[in-house]
Amino acid sequence: MTTVAMNNLDLSKIKRSKSNAELTGMLAEYIRSDERLRAECQRQGKPIPNVRAQQKD
């Protein structure tokens, strides 16, 4: 993930009490919701979290 993408995350939603699984889920949701990040993942040949299984192209 790019630094720019990390800076665009809404840090107010992230609390210290969140588990790694919760944070990973938030990050995956953020990537899925951002078309530029999805395109960058595809360009680099990296899997898009939890998207491939849902796509019905």
C-alpha positions in Angstrom: 0.0 0.0 0.0 1.3 3.4 -0.9 2.0 6.1 1.7 -0.6 8.3 0.1 -3.2 5.6 0.5 -2.3 5.2 4.2 -2.6 8.9 4.7 -6.1 8.9 3.2 -7.3 6.4 5.8 -9.7 7.8 8.3 -7.5 7.3 11.4 -10.3 8.5 13.7 -12.0 5.1 13.1 -8.9 3.2 14.3 -8.7 2.7 18.0 -6.0 0.9 20.0 -8.5 -1.7 21.2 -9.0 -3.1 17.7 -7.5 -6.5 17.0 -5.3 -7.2 14.0 -8.2 -9.0 12.3 -10.4 -5.9 12.7 -7.7 -3.6 11.4 -7.1 -6.0 8.4 -10.8 -6.0 7.7 -10.9 -2.2 7.7 -7.9 -2.0 5.4 -9.4 -4.6 3.0 -12.7 -2.6 3.0 -10.8 0.6 2.3 -9.0 -1.0 -0.6 -12.2 -2.4 -2.1 -13.9 1.0 -1.8 -11.1 2.9 -3.6 -11.0 2.3 -7.3 -7.5 3.7 -7.6 -6.1 1.3 -5.0 -7.9 -1.6 -6.7 -6.3 -0.6 -10.0 -2.9 -0.3 -8.4 -3.2 -3.8 -6.8 -4.1 -5.2 -10.2 -1.2 -3.3 -11.9 1.3 -4.8 -9.4 -0.3 -8.2 -9.8 -1.3 -8.3 -6.1 -4.6 -9.8 -5.0 -7.3 -7.4 -4.0 -8.5 -8.5 -0.5 -11.7 -10.5 -0.6 -12.7 -9.2 -4.0 -11.7 -12.0 -6.4 -14.1 -14.4 -4.8 -17.0 -11.9 -5.0 -16.5 -10.8 -8.6 -18.8 -12.4 -11.2 -17.3 -11.1 -14.4 
